[in-house]
């Protein structure tokens, strides 16, 4: 029986890793396309010196750490280049997760990214050669004039940021200069604001699976994901889902989130590069079982079927579609979607889920309804919130997860 070890490269998280580990333990042996029986196990990866010639024991690594911690990032590069370990996500496109390259690529594909300008740092980098270089080559610029061209209101946000850190909504020139003065050595984007939008969608993607959720970024984290089905029309929902899938296939990201503003019939992607997307039970709540199911199925599919990791980007194939004058926006999206499905082997994945993983949905349903899941929920709330708020939040999350269970459990009269 072939064994496949899945490595978890973690930071401060505890809730979803425990959930994932439990589900893998309960998964049982799986039939493979080779006619053999396969078994999955997990292990949390530790950080230590490594010899470049060492052979890793992992078939697949779910990475949640290397986007900021360079030692594991370099280890991931080594095991992918030398050992064909399958990675979620590719460490070679982390720079593209610094918003800027992702904006450029999706603009190139014709996505409706709001007008965006990159401006130099307010304070120069700490480099002895800067003053000479700047005096010789840097052109002076009028920040206020650039902002007028972008149009107020606008957003100033770091080109490499995340979690809304350093993001400011700018209404006039006084706020513009105040925010720029506070930005220090960070490179900043000025990006037009999509005013009067009808919906804010956040898409969580794991392999070929994408969940489109209504997002309310101004609310506390436990209330940001609204459980509201059908908040987008069928056509717009397809477009939003397609944008998320195309972004991921383009950059070889297989565990990512994408934020899109919808105004009328137009979908404007504003942030779609997240090396460590939110999968906490305290924020996803209702959607948490879906995320664990998708992560379990995609991980199993990759290791059992021997899916080969692809580090090379096939950008030219996308650009060839983007450059066709005989195709409209929707036609190009459909072709990008086809290329995305091809990369993720969506048809083969669905067939694998229908056969080898046919029991997984019921497995997850039983587990979410169990006392073990409730203990995980309570322990996570205790570790997250002040003692006097724990009871309230436990009730809040039990209610939302309970809704998920009721919607999937057979009715008494069935």
Helices and strands as residue ranges (DSSP letters): E 2-9, H 15-27, E 30-31, E 37-44, E 60-63, H 70-83, E 86-88, G 91-93, G 95-97, H 100-108, E 116-119, H 130-137, H 143-150, E 154-158, E 168-170, H 173-182, E 188-192, E 199-206, E 209-215, G 221-223, E 225-226, H 234-251, E 255-263, E 266-271, H 281-284, G 285-287, H 288-304, H 315-322, H 329-344, H 346-355, H 360-368, H 371-384, H 387-408
